[in-house]
Amino acid sequence: MGAAKIVRMVAAAAAIVFAFWTTFEYAGLVLALLGLGIGYFVEADRRTLYLVTVVALATAAVSGGLGDIPQAGKYITLIFENISAILNAGALVVVGTIIYERITE
């Protein structure tokens, strides 16, 4: 099991845990740091797909369409919002990597 897979698994677990543990004041920091780690491990041939996924998930998470599901909707929406926060932080690394590679060509 590689480092990339471990970071992805920890990030998914954190997104779920922080959907229920909403009082942890450093949750945003933890999600952002995990996102930076995920962004570092995005392969060059998957960068475009990753960025499209980030935009689509950010749009879907903001709409909160699943929030109307009784009992579970609130938590499902929070999980997707946390995943969106993680992927948004990773997108910064992906964009930075693309810029770095273009400058150093």
N, C-alpha and C positions, 0 to 999 in steps of 0.2 A: 504494500500500500504506500503510495507516494505522498509527498507533502501536499500536493495540490488536492488530492482526495481528502486528506485529513482536514485541511482548512475548509473545504466545502462542507464536510460533515459537521464540523464544529459550528460553522455559520448557520446551517440549517437548524441545528439543535438550539442555538442561541435565539434564532428568530422565533421558534416555537416557545421557548422558555420565557422570553421577554414579552410575549403576547399575554401571558398569564401573570408574570411578575412585573407589574407596571410601576411599582414604587422604586425600583432600582435606578438611582440617579445617573449612573454611568452607562446605562444600556446603550444610548446613542453612540458613545465613544467606543464601546466594545463592538457594536455592529459596524461602525466605520472602519475600525482597524481590521476586522475580519474581511470587509469589502476590499480594502487595499490589498490584502493578501490574495484574495481571489483574483483581483485584476492583474496582479503580477503573474499569475499562472495561466492567463488566457493565451492560447496559441495564436500565432500570426494569422492562420487561415480561418480562425473563428471570431476574429475581432468585429467584423461587420455584423454577424449574427448576434454577438453579445450586445452590441450597441443598440440594435433594433429591439432586442428583448428588453433592455433597460427602459427604452422609451415606451414600449407597449405595457410593461408591468407598472411603470410609474403612472401611466394614464389609467389603467384598470384599478390600481390600488387607491387612487384619489377618488374615483367614482364611488367606491364602497358599495357596489351592487349586491354583494353577498351579505351585507349587514342586515337585510330584512329576514334572514333565516332565523327562526325562533331559537333562542338559547345559544346557538353556536355561531351565528353570523358575526357577532362582534369579535369573537376570537379569530375566526377565519380572516376577517378583514385586517385585524392587527398583525396576523402572521404574514399576510401578503404585503402589508405596509413595511414590516421589518425586512422582508426579503428585498423589497424595492430599495430600502435604504442601504442595504448591503451592496446590491448590484450598482447603485448609483455611485457609491464610493469606489467600487472597482472600475467603473467607467472613467473616472478621473485618471487612474493609472493607465488604462488602455489608451486613452487619448494622449496622455503624456508620453507614452511609449511610441505611439505613432509619430508624434511631433519630433521626438528625439531621433527616431530612425530617418525621418525625412531630412532633418538638419544635417545628420552625419553621413548622408549618402555620398 
